[in-house]
Every structure is written in C-alpha cells, then in structure tokens.
C-alpha cells in the first residue's frame, strides 16, 4: 500500500542578521519547527503578526532558504536547483494574503492563468490552454468564465481576485496549497465564501493545505489540526477542537480571549455547515 502524499517541514530554523551601524544582532524568526501536511488534510498555523508564520510559508515555497532543517515531498528531500524548484512548485503552490498586489494590473486574468498552464503542461496547445483556463475559472466559481477571462484585475472585486489567485495555484496541478492569511484583506461578508471554496476544492482534489491565520475561529472550523506559533516556536498543537476547547498554553488562552464572543463563533459554525452542505 502506497504512503499518502505528504509535505513535511523537518526542524526548520530561520535566522536573520540585523545590522545597525557597527552593531550586528541575530533575529531568530523560526526555531526548530516540524510538521507534516498530508493530502486531504488542513493544518492551521496560528499566531499574531511577527510570530514567524509567513517566514515558514516562504521557506515552504522556497522563497527563503532555511538556516537549517529541510523540506521533504513524499518523504524525499527537495533540491534547490532551478529544475528542482520548478518541479517542486508544480506540486506546492501558494495563495498570498493580498489579492490586490498578487496580480499584475497590466495583464488579463487569462494571461495570469495561461502562464502556469503553459509552463507546467507544455503538452497543451492553443485552444487546449484556453479551455484549461476557462475550466479553472469555473472551478473557482467565476462564471460565466468567458466574461472573466479577458478582464483585468482592477475590474474585479477583492474576493474575485482572490478566487483568481486560487485558480492560479491550481493551474500547475498542485497537490499542496500554502494559504497565507487568504481572507484577512477581504470584506467580512465575503470571507466565508472564499474559505468555503478552499474547503470544497480540498475535498474535490484531496489537497493538503497549510492555512496560515491569526483567527482562531476560522482555524477551528476549517482545519483538522492547529499549531500555535509564538516568537518562532510552536508552543501548542493538536486537533482543532481540543486546542480551542481545552487550551494548555498561556499564549493560546490569550489568543482565545482576543477572539470573537462565543455566540459569534457558534453563528460562524452554523454558517460554515450550511455553506458546506450546499457545496
């Protein structure tokens, strides 16, 4: 029996050298962090700004080189050469926090999706590429796809842009998605729809997802496991309900104290269930 596809961070450490005049200091941004994301499951990485969440995401995407530690895909180390990174990124993709900055305003939506399709699926030509672009737009519920393909980013709302970003992440055929605060810059009224879309796509494609957030409410209802990050350290981890209902670390308790009132969490849970039942 084959092992389930997995993306593993093993003992990741990231230090930054800070210089001010003649003085030099070391910032320990990430301290010996390990976790495994399996296909079909979501891990939420929760912490306040500056806790090291995005640094971990950038290391997973090979945008930052770890000071030490390694990243394994399906149990095998991932290389750092150009071809190795390109092959890795066909399997692991990222949805960035800012839907306004992540798309080039000078290019059409079709252009943003055609590039990764052509790069990772060189066997597709002409109309096949266009067909794949339209299929991706339909999958992220931008319909009719033809009406969105030739628009430019400024003609779309923030929620629609983030759906394009999700489609772009799916374009190479990725099996793992790193979602870095994917709804924090969206209006509250449309956040649930984007998160519901991610949950639907995960089930449909058996995706493994790292969901990075500061919001424990959504972390509980959209993840199987929660890791709480404080100053680069994972201070608590476990099944989502267990972490929320029975927190052990003082920092986790403080995060919960800053979360919305329980009745609001209950309302969110009910809304999530209704949305997922329609998907």
Secondary structure, 3 states (H helix, E strand, C coil): CCCCCEEEEEEEEEEEEEEECCEEEEEEEEEEEEEEEECCCEEEEECCCCCCHHHHHHHHCCCCCCCEEEEEECCEECCCCHHHHHHHHCCEEEECCCCCCCCCCCCEHHHHHHHHHHHHCCCCCCHHHHHHHHHHHHHCCCCCHHHHHCCEHHHCCHHHHHHHHHHHHHHCCCCEEEEECCCCCCCHHHHHHHHHHHHHHHHHHCCEEEEEECCHHHHHHHCCEEEEEECCEEEEEEEHHHHHHCCCCHHHHHHHHCCCCHHHHHHHHHHHHHHHHHC
